[in-house]
Amino acid sequence: MRFAALCALLAYCAVGTAMAADAAPNPDHPGAVALARDNGTWVYQSFPAFLPLYVFDGDGLNQSNCDAVCAAVWPIIRAEAASKPTGDWTIVARPDGKRQWAYKGKPVYTFFLDRPGAPKGVGRLADWYLEEDADGKPLPGVKPKAKAPGVRPAWRLLEP
């Protein structure tokens, strides 16, 4: 009887440890954001659309450098007036007066061509929308501008 009880206790502890290892990272997030599993990895998505979320390497800490034209292509994750910071999520005041969610100080966006589970904005460069479509092909009738030398900031998926 004691052996069976010990086996049951060990099995319970093993399941509990496996569940803890699989627990969601940074579970405290705003209502405009969902935390979900995608191919075995935890990812943040917009809510309720479940679009992939991005950060821009060209943004400063707690500062968005994405202007009105940029925000049409990279819509912001808007923080409502009553929203309060929570966990690693803070709120950035934009020059246009809107409030935007930021994760660990980096403003958060979606991409206008994305669909749930299909991130097309990964690795896009700061000025891509002036030159290319979502597949990286030149836009018809648009003369590509000169490429700036050096490294240009890119858009990356937000990872918890």
Contact map, one row per residue, 1 for C-alpha under 8 A:
1111100000000000000000000000000000000000000000000000000000000000000000000000000000000000000000000000000000000000000000000000000000000000000000000000000000000000
1111110000000000000000000000000000000000000000000000000000000000000000000000000000000000000000000000000000000000000000000000000000000000000000000000000000000000
1111111000000000000000000000000000000000000000000000000000000000000000000000000000000000000000000000000000000000000000000000000000000000000000000000000000000000
1111111100000000000000000000000000000000000000000000000000000000000000000000000000000000000000000000000000000000000000000000000000000000000000000000000000000000
1111111110000000000000000000000000000000000000000000000000000000000000000000000000000000000000000000000000000000000000000000000000000000000000000000000000000000
0111111111000000000000000000000000000000000000000000000000000000000000000000000000000000000000000000000000000000000000000000000000000000000000000000000000000000
0011111111100000000000000000000000000000000000000000000000000000000000000000000000000000000000000000000000000000000000000000000000000000000000000000000000000000
0001111111110000000000000000000000000000000000000000000000000000000000000000000000000000000000000000000000000000000000000000000000000000000000000000000000000000
0000111111111000000000000000000000000000000000000000000000000000000000000000000000000000000000000000000000000000000000000000000000000000000000000000000000000000
0000011111111100000000000000000000000000000000000000000000000000000000000000000000000000000000000000000000000000000000000000000000000000000000000000000000000000
0000001111111110000000000000000000000000000000000000000000000000000000000000000000000000000000000000000000000000000000000000000000000000000000000000000000000000
0000000111111111000000000000000000000000000000000000000000000000000000000000000000000000000000000000000000000000000000000000000000000000000000000000000000000000
0000000011111111100000000000000000000000000000000000000000000000000000000000000000000000000000000000000000000000000000000000000000000000000000000000000000000000
0000000001111111110000000000000000000000000000000000000000000000000000000000000000000000000000000000000000000000000000000000000000000000000000000000000000000000
0000000000111111111000000000000000000000000000000000000000000000000000000000000000000000000000000000000000000000000000000000000000000000000000000000000000000000
0000000000011111111100000000000000000000000000000000000000000000000000000000000000000000000000000000000000000000000000000000000000000000000000000000000000000000
0000000000001111111110000000000000000000000000000000000000000000000000000000000000000000000000000000000000000000000000000000000000000000000000000000000000000000
0000000000000111111111000000000000000000000000000000000000000000000000000000000000000000000000000000000000000000000000000000000000000000000000000000000000000000
0000000000000011111111100000000000000000000000000000000000000000000000000000000000000000000000000000000000000000000000000000000000000000000000000000000000000000
0000000000000001111111100000000000000000000000000000000000000000000000000000000000000000000000000000000000000000000000000000000000000000000000000000000000000000
0000000000000000111111100000000000000000000000000000000000000000000000000000000000000000000000000000000000000000000000000000000000000000000000000000000000000000
0000000000000000011111110000000000000000000000000000000000000000000000000000000000000000000000000000000000000000000000000000000000000000000000000000000000000000
0000000000000000001111111000000000000000000000000000000000000000000000000000000000000000000000000000000000000000000000000000000000000000000000000000000000000000
0000000000000000000001111110000000100000010000000000000000000000000000000000000000000000000000000000000000000000000000000000000000000000000000000000000000000000
0000000000000000000000111110000000000000010000000000000000000000000000000000000000000000000000000000000000000000000000000000000000000000000000000000000000000001
0000000000000000000000011111100000000000000000000000000000000000000000000000000000000011000000000000000000000000000000000000000000000000000000000000000000000001
0000000000000000000000011111100000100000000000000000000000000000000000000000000000000000000000000000000000000000000000000000000000000000000000000000000000000000
0000000000000000000000000111110000000000000000000000000000000000000000000000000000000111000000000000000000000000000000000000000000000000000000000000000000000000
0000000000000000000000000111111011100000000000000000000000000000000000000000000000000111100000000000000000000000000000000000000000000000000000000000000000000000
0000000000000000000000000001111110000000000000000000000000000000000000000000000000001100100000000000000000000000000000000000000000000000000000000000000000000000
0000000000000000000000000000111111000000000000100000000000000000000000000000000000000000000000000000000000000000000000000000000000000000000000000000000000000000
0000000000000000000000000000011111000000000001110000000000000000000000000000111000000000000000000000000000000000000000000000000000000000000000000000000000000000
0000000000000000000000000000111111100000000111110000000000000000000000000000000000000000000000000000000000000000000000000000000000000000000000000000000000000000
0000000000000000000000000000101111110000000111110100000000000000000000000000000000000000000000000000000000000000000000000000000000000000000000000000000000000000
0000000000000000000000010010100011111000011110000000000000000000000000000000000000000000000000000000000000000000000000000000000000000000000000000000000000000000
0000000000000000000000000000000001111100011110000000000000000000000000000000000000000000000000000000000000000000000000000000000000000000000000000000000000000000
0000000000000000000000000000000000111111111000000000000000000000000000000000000000000000000000000000000000000000000000000000000000000000000000000000000000000000
0000000000000000000000000000000000011111111000000000000000000000000000000000000000000000000000000000000000000000000010000000000000000000000000000000000000000000
0000000000000000000000000000000000001111100000000000000000000000000000000000000000000000000000000000000000000000000000000000000000000000000000000000000000000000
0000000000000000000000000000000000001111110000000000000000000000000000000000000000000000000000000000000000000000000000000000000000000000000000000000000000000000
0000000000000000000000000000000000001111111000000000000000000000000000000000000000000000000000000000000000000000000000000000000000000000000000000000000000000000
0000000000000000000000011000000000111101111100000000000000000000000000000000000000000000000000000000000000000000000000000000000000000000000000000000000000000011
0000000000000000000000000000000000111100111110000001000000000000000000000000000000000000000000000000000000000000000000000000000000000000000000000000000000000111
0000000000000000000000000000000011110000011111000001100000000000000000000000000000000000000000000000000000000000000000000000000000000000000000000000000000000111
0000000000000000000000000000000011110000001111101111100000000000000000000000000000000000000000000000000000000000000000000000000000000000000000000000000000000000
0000000000000000000000000000000111000000000111111111100000000000000000000000100000000000000000000000000000000100000000000000000000000000000000000000000000000000
0000000000000000000000000000001111000000000011111110000000000000000000000000000000000000000000000000000000000000000000000000000000000000000000000000000000000000
0000000000000000000000000000000111000000000001111100000000000000000000000000000000000000000000000000000000000000000000000000000000000000000000000000000000000000
0000000000000000000000000000000000000000000011111110000000000000000000000000000000000000000000000000000000000000000100000000000000000000000000000000000000000000
0000000000000000000000000000000001000000000011111111000000000000000000000000000000000000000000000000000000000000000110000000000000000000000000000000000000000000
0000000000000000000000000000000000000000000011101111100000000000000000000000000000000000000000000000000000000100011110100000000000000000000000000000000000000000
0000000000000000000000000000000000000000001111000111110000000000000000000000000000000000000000000000000000000110011111100000000000000000000000000000000000001100
0000000000000000000000000000000000000000000111000011111000000000000000000000000000000000000000000000000000011110000000000000000000000000000000000000000000001100
0000000000000000000000000000000000000000000000000001111100000000000000000000000000000000000000000000000000011110000000000000000000000000000000000000000000111100
0000000000000000000000000000000000000000000000000000111110000000000000000000000000000000000000000000000001111000000000000000000000000000000000000000000000111100
0000000000000000000000000000000000000000000000000000011111100000000000000000000000000000000000000000000001110000000000000000000000000000000000000000000011110000
0000000000000000000000000000000000000000000000000000001111110000000000000000000000000000000000000000000000000000000000000000000000000000000000000000000011110000
0000000000000000000000000000000000000000000000000000000111110000100000000000000000000000000000000000000000000000000000000000010000000000000000000000000011000000
0000000000000000000000000000000000000000000000000000000111111011110000000000000000000000000000000000000001100000000000000000000000000000000000000000000000000000
0000000000000000000000000000000000000000000000000000000011111111100000000000000000000000000000000000000001000000000000000000000000000000000000000000000000000000
0000000000000000000000000000000000000000000000000000000000111110000000000000000000000000000000000000000011000000000000000000000000000000000000000000000000000000
0000000000000000000000000000000000000000000000000000000000011111000000000000000000000000001100000000010011100000000000000000000000000000000000000000000000000000
0000000000000000000000000000000000000000000000000000000000111111100000000000000000000000000111000000000011100000000000000000000000000000000000000000000000000000
0000000000000000000000000000000000000000000000000000000000110111111000000000000000000000000101000000000001100000000000000000000000000000000000000000000000000000
0000000000000000000000000000000000000000000000000000000001110011111000000000000000000000000000000000000000000000000000000000000000000000000000000000000000000000
0000000000000000000000000000000000000000000000000000000000100001111111100000000000000000000000000000000000000000000000000000000000000000000000000000000000000000
0000000000000000000000000000000000000000000000000000000000000001111111100000000000000000000000000000000000000000000000000000000000000000000000000000000000000000
0000000000000000000000000000000000000000000000000000000000000000011111110000000000000000000000000000000000000000000000000000000000000000000000000000000000000000
0000000000000000000000000000000000000000000000000000000000000000011111111000000000000000000000000000000000000000000000000000000000000000000000000000000000000000
0000000000000000000000000000000000000000000000000000000000000000011111111110000000000000000000000000000000000000000000000000000000000000000000000000000000000000
0000000000000000000000000000000000000000000000000000000000000000011111111111000000000000000000000000000000000000000000000000000000000000000000000000000000000000
0000000000000000000000000000000000000000000000000000000000000000000111111110000000000000000000000000000000000001000000000000000000000000000000000000000000000000
0000000000000000000000000000000000000000000000000000000000000000000011111110000000000000000000000000000000000011000000000000000010000000000000000000000000000000
0000000000000000000000000000000000000000000000000000000000000000000001111111000000000000000000000000000000001111000000000000000000000000000000000000000000000000
0000000000000000000000000000000000000000000000000000000000000000000001111111100000000000000000000000000000001111000000000000000000000000000000000000000000000000
0000000000000000000000000000000000000000000000000000000000000000000000100111110000000000000000000001100000111100000000000000000000000000000000000000000000000000
0000000000000000000000000000000100000000000001000000000000000000000000000011111000000000000000000001100000011100000000000000000000000000000000000000000000000000
0000000000000000000000000000000100000000000000000000000000000000000000000001111100000000000000000111100000000000000000000000000000000000000000000000000000000000
0000000000000000000000000000000100000000000000000000000000000000000000000000111110100000001000000111100000000000000000000000000000000000000000000000000000000000
0000000000000000000000000000000000000000000000000000000000000000000000000000011111100000000000000010000000000000000000000000000000000000000000000000000000000000
0000000000000000000000000000000000000000000000000000000000000000000000000000001111100000000000000010000000000000000000000000000000000000000000000000000000000000
0000000000000000000000000000000000000000000000000000000000000000000000000000000111110000000000000000000000000000000000000000000000000000000000000000000000000000
0000000000000000000000000000000000000000000000000000000000000000000000000000001111111000000000000000000000000000000000000000000000000000000000000000000000000000
0000000000000000000000000000000000000000000000000000000000000000000000000000000001111100011000000000000000000000000000000000000000000000000000000000000000000000
0000000000000000000000000000010000000000000000000000000000000000000000000000000000111111111000000000000000000000000000000000000000000000000000000000000000000000
0000000000000000000000000001110000000000000000000000000000000000000000000000000000011111110000000000000000000000000000000000000000000000000000000000000000000000
0000000000000000000000000101100000000000000000000000000000000000000000000000000000001111110000000000000000000000000000000000000000000000000000000000000000000000
0000000000000000000000000101100000000000000000000000000000000000000000000000000000001111110000000000001100000000000000000000000000000000000000000000000000000000
0000000000000000000000000000110000000000000000000000000000000000000000000000000000001111111000000000111110000000000000000000000000000000000000000000000000000000
0000000000000000000000000000000000000000000000000000000000000000000000000000000000011111111100000000111110000000000000000000000000000000000000000000000000000000
0000000000000000000000000000000000000000000000000000000000000100000000000000001000011000111110000011110000000000000000000000000000000000000000000000000000000000
0000000000000000000000000000000000000000000000000000000000000111000000000000000000000000011111000011110000100000000000000000000000000000000000000000000000000000
0000000000000000000000000000000000000000000000000000000000000010000000000000000000000000001111101111000000000000000000000000000000000000000000000000000000000000
0000000000000000000000000000000000000000000000000000000000000011000000000000000000000000000111111111000000000000000000000000000000000000000000000000000000000000
0000000000000000000000000000000000000000000000000000000000000000000000000000000000000000000011111100000000000000000000000000000000000000000000000000000000000000
0000000000000000000000000000000000000000000000000000000000000000000000000000000000000000000001111100000000000000000000000000000000000000000000000000000000000000
0000000000000000000000000000000000000000000000000000000000000000000000000000000000000000000011111110000000000000000000000000000000000000000000000000000000000000
0000000000000000000000000000000000000000000000000000000000000000000000000000011000000000000011111111000000000000000000000000000000000000000000000000000000000000
0000000000000000000000000000000000000000000000000000000000000000000000000000011110000000001111001111100000000000000000000000000000000000000000000000000000000000
0000000000000000000000000000000000000000000000000000000000000000000000000001111000000000001111000111110000110000000000000000000000000000000000000000000000000000
0000000000000000000000000000000000000000000000000000000000000000000000000001111000000000111100000011111000110000000000000000000000000000000000000000000000000000
0000000000000000000000000000000000000000000000000000000000000100000000000000000000000000111100000001111111110000000000000000000000000000000000000000000000000000
0000000000000000000000000000000000000000000000000000000000000000000000000000000000000001110000000000111111110000000000000000000000000000000000000000000000000000
0000000000000000000000000000000000000000000000000000000000000000000000000000000000000001110000000000011111000000000000000000000000000000000000000000000000000000
0000000000000000000000000000000000000000000000000000000000001110000000000000000000000000110000000000011111100000000000000000000000000000000000000000000000000000
0000000000000000000000000000000000000000000000000000001100111111000000000000000000000000000000000000011111110000000000000000000000000000000000000000000000000000
0000000000000000000000000000000000000000000000000000001100100111000000000001000000000000000100000001111011111000000000000000000000000000000000000000000000000000
0000000000000000000000000000000000000000000000000000111100000000000000000001100000000000000000000001111001111100000000000000000000000000000000000000000000000100
0000000000000000000000000000000000000000000000000000111000000000000000000111100000000000000000000000000000111110000000000000000000000000000000000000000000000000
0000000000000000000000000000000000000000000001000011110000000000000000000111100000000000000000000000000000011111010000000000000000000000000000000000000000000000
0000000000000000000000000000000000000000000000000001110000000000000000001110000000000000000000000000000000001111110000111000000000000000000000000000000000000000
0000000000000000000000000000000000000000000000000000000000000000000000011110000000000000000000000000000000000111110000000000000000000000000000000000000000000000
0000000000000000000000000000000000000000000000000000000000000000000000000000000000000000000000000000000000000011111000011000000000000100000000000000000000000000
0000000000000000000000000000000000000000000000000011000000000000000000000000000000000000000000000000000000000111111101111000000000000000000000000000000000000000
0000000000000000000000000000000000000000000000000011000000000000000000000000000000000000000000000000000000000000111111100000000000000000000000000000000000000000
0000000000000000000000000000000000000000000000001111000000000000000000000000000000000000000000000000000000000000011111100000000000000000000000000000000000000000
0000000000000000000000000000000000000100000000000111000000000000000000000000000000000000000000000000000000000000001111100000000000000000000000000000000000000000
0000000000000000000000000000000000000000000000000001000000000000000000000000000000000000000000000000000000000000011111110000000000000000000000000000000000000000
0000000000000000000000000000000000000000000000000011000000000000000000000000000000000000000000000000000000000010011111111100000000000000000000000000000000000000
0000000000000000000000000000000000000000000000000000000000000000000000000000000000000000000000000000000000000010110001111100000000000100000000000000000000000000
0000000000000000000000000000000000000000000000000000000000000000000000000000000000000000000000000000000000000010110000111111000000000100000000000000000000110000
0000000000000000000000000000000000000000000000000000000000000000000000000000000000000000000000000000000000000000000000111111000000000000000000000000000000111000
0000000000000000000000000000000000000000000000000000000000000000000000000000000000000000000000000000000000000000000000001111100000000000000000000000000001110000
0000000000000000000000000000000000000000000000000000000000000000000000000000000000000000000000000000000000000000000000001111110100000000000000000000000001100000
0000000000000000000000000000000000000000000000000000000000000000000000000000000000000000000000000000000000000000000000000011111100000000000000000000000111100000
0000000000000000000000000000000000000000000000000000000001000000000000000000000000000000000000000000000000000000000000000001111100000000000000000000000111100000
0000000000000000000000000000000000000000000000000000000000000000000000000000000000000000000000000000000000000000000000000000111111100000000000000000000000000000
0000000000000000000000000000000000000000000000000000000000000000000000000000000000000000000000000000000000000000000000000001111111110000000000000000000000000000
0000000000000000000000000000000000000000000000000000000000000000000000001000000000000000000000000000000000000000000000000000001111111000000000000000000000000000
0000000000000000000000000000000000000000000000000000000000000000000000000000000000000000000000000000000000000000000000000000001111110000000001011000000000000000
0000000000000000000000000000000000000000000000000000000000000000000000000000000000000000000000000000000000000000000000000000001111111000011001111000000000000000
0000000000000000000000000000000000000000000000000000000000000000000000000000000000000000000000000000000000000000000000000000000111111111111000000000000000000000
0000000000000000000000000000000000000000000000000000000000000000000000000000000000000000000000000000000000000000000000000000000010111111111000000000000000000000
0000000000000000000000000000000000000000000000000000000000000000000000000000000000000000000000000000000000000000100000011000000000011111100000000000000000000000
0000000000000000000000000000000000000000000000000000000000000000000000000000000000000000000000000000000000000000000000000000000000011111100000000000000000000000
0000000000000000000000000000000000000000000000000000000000000000000000000000000000000000000000000000000000000000000000000000000000011111110000000000000000000000
0000000000000000000000000000000000000000000000000000000000000000000000000000000000000000000000000000000000000000000000000000000000011111111000000000000000000000
0000000000000000000000000000000000000000000000000000000000000000000000000000000000000000000000000000000000000000000000000000000000111001111101010000000000000000
0000000000000000000000000000000000000000000000000000000000000000000000000000000000000000000000000000000000000000000000000000000000111000111111000000000000000000
0000000000000000000000000000000000000000000000000000000000000000000000000000000000000000000000000000000000000000000000000000000000000000011111000000000000000000
0000000000000000000000000000000000000000000000000000000000000000000000000000000000000000000000000000000000000000000000000000000000000000001111100000000000000000
0000000000000000000000000000000000000000000000000000000000000000000000000000000000000000000000000000000000000000000000000000000001100000011111110000000000000000
0000000000000000000000000000000000000000000000000000000000000000000000000000000000000000000000000000000000000000000000000000000000100000000011111000000000000000
0000000000000000000000000000000000000000000000000000000000000000000000000000000000000000000000000000000000000000000000000000000001100000010001111100000000000000
0000000000000000000000000000000000000000000000000000000000000000000000000000000000000000000000000000000000000000000000000000000001100000000000111110000000000000
0000000000000000000000000000000000000000000000000000000000000000000000000000000000000000000000000000000000000000000000000000000000000000000000011111000000000000
0000000000000000000000000000000000000000000000000000000000000000000000000000000000000000000000000000000000000000000000000000000000000000000000001111100000000000
0000000000000000000000000000000000000000000000000000000000000000000000000000000000000000000000000000000000000000000000000000000000000000000000000111110100000000
0000000000000000000000000000000000000000000000000000000000000000000000000000000000000000000000000000000000000000000000000000000000000000000000000011111000000000
0000000000000000000000000000000000000000000000000000000000000000000000000000000000000000000000000000000000000000000000000000000000000000000000000001111100000000
0000000000000000000000000000000000000000000000000000000000000000000000000000000000000000000000000000000000000000000000000000000000000000000000000000111110000000
0000000000000000000000000000000000000000000000000000000000000000000000000000000000000000000000000000000000000000000000000000110000000000000000000001011111000000
0000000000000000000000000000000000000000000000000000000111000000000000000000000000000000000000000000000000000000000000000000110000000000000000000000001111100000
0000000000000000000000000000000000000000000000000000000111000000000000000000000000000000000000000000000000000000000000000011110000000000000000000000000111110000
0000000000000000000000000000000000000000000000000000011110000000000000000000000000000000000000000000000000000000000000001111110000000000000000000000000011111000
0000000000000000000000000000000000000000000000000000011110000000000000000000000000000000000000000000000000000000000000001110000000000000000000000000000001111100
0000000000000000000000000000000000000000000000000001111000000000000000000000000000000000000000000000000000000000000000000100000000000000000000000000000000111110
0000000000000000000000000000000000000000001100000001111000000000000000000000000000000000000000000000000000010000000000000000000000000000000000000000000000011111
0000000000000000000000000000000000000000011100000000000000000000000000000000000000000000000000000000000000000000000000000000000000000000000000000000000000001111
0000000000000000000000001100000000000000011100000000000000000000000000000000000000000000000000000000000000000000000000000000000000000000000000000000000000000111
